[in-house]
Amino acid sequence: MPGYTYPSVAAPFSPPSDWKPLSPAYDPWDPIRSLSSHGRHMLTSVEFTVTHLCNMRCEHCAVGDSLTMTEAPHIPLDVIFRRLDEVEHLETISLTGGEPTFRMETVKEILLPLLKYARERGIRSQLNSNVTLDYERYELIAPYLDVMHISFNYTRAQDFHEVGFAKSGRNVRPDTTAKLYERMINNARRLSEGGLFVSAESMINYRTYNKITDIHDLIVEMGCKRHEVHPMYPSSFASGLPAITRDQMRASVEALLDHRNPDVWMLFGTLPFFACSESPEERGLVKRLMAEPNVTVRNDPDGRNRVNVNLFSGDVYVTDFAAIPPFGNVSKERLDDVFDRWQNHPMQRAINCHCPEASCCGPNLLVNDMYYKGADFMNRRAIP
Ligand code: SF4
């Protein structure tokens, strides 16, 4: 196992100084890298669902239906470490929930051991958090973490209140949520100042599509190194929300590209726009995204180079939110074997296209289902 160089006192959350920095040229979560180097999709990434608890109930939550008020014990981490050891090409892990830091026990007994494992093995880690809880728990994790991924869809505390507690089922007071909003911003800023790579994700939906540039400005002010942008898809809690048209979405992305701070990495994902599109406007946007400096379009990892493991049941999913039942269980199988079985599944084979000239490996299942029902991606090609 490689050793690593400890960061400086001034930036205690910086990654080891001899590690290759994450950048538009180096995004180990993008499945196009392993597809290009191995000629087929490989398992390089494992995501863990570490909790179903959360202090928020966002109206768009992609796992909202699985959130609970109490939860069972985790499966022993020894089993997980053994399964991770077996993943030959492992490059990244992601930790998600719920809010992974909701319970201090989870922080100490689950998050820290997994993050330390990743550091010792030389692989990159991401934590998906709302960073609304006390700073001390994030400070514990940050020295071992590569990417703190937060959601940010707001221009003011009132947006946060309306979006973040829409599904709480009780009356949450605006002055209470305003304090959480302030704490989230302060935490993101302090972690960034400490050298942590904070990546803020916004979703383009009916609330945000016409103010995404204002959201971007706040993300830049918080010191985030990356702004990640995804359309909202009708999964779980989001399934009842109004949809926007593809044209509205395209206009929103164009406005963001016109307005953005060029020093901040913009990462787009799960866009429904492809180089094989019949629409010249959509192909134009795809070309623009490829040409803009400091802008990347990440192919979706789910089922391409990543599986999701539920840390309570050991079940293995190909995505943490699509309505596909578990594909295996860590108690019985190697993760590489579960992943290989998924690669032969008709659902995966139907969208397993690849156009190297467009750095594209097809739509994900949700994009395909929402915008391209009946399309035959295996017979499409990028249009020059
Ligand atoms: S890889 Fe698939 S989705 Fe992407 S441009 Fe080619 S055919 Fe279209």
Residues whose N, C-alpha, C, O or C-beta is under 5 A from the ligand:
A	BS01	SF4	F274 A275 C276 C353 H354 C355 A358 C360 C361 G362 P363 F377 R380 R381 A382
